[in-house]
Amino acid sequence: MELKNNQAALILEVGEDGGVSVNVASGDVDGPAGAICQAIAVKLMQDSAFQAEIMDMIEVDGGGSKD
């Protein structure tokens, strides 16, 4: 997928152990879309309350899928 300069995407990977890694792809890393994705990625990786809120919202059963 090729991103335009005004586009950015979060790429989430869930390992078999349930660990989540976050990467950011952006047409312009220093542009607004890239900066927003970077901020979300940092919050997702460093804010345990935010992580818990997300996991509660998707009701993960431990296998990476919804109940």
Steps between C-alpha positions, in 0.01 A plus 500: 500500500640834402411795721456857385683779685183584693440140611635284781413159642553306821613144443419276795641153543388259771746229588407149608571604859240780471762775485422788268752691290415827328660648191418817310504532122470847352548681173643790703613404851534867599155593365182523710374149419837344585523698824150390606583135434828534692312649798243220497775237474685647799180517706408145406841365603559707815158568658381189685157652574451570127612144417250357749223721361570379144513134605172538692338656193592207277447232765805297399485139616877452501514356150484827315132477409171630633284284725 
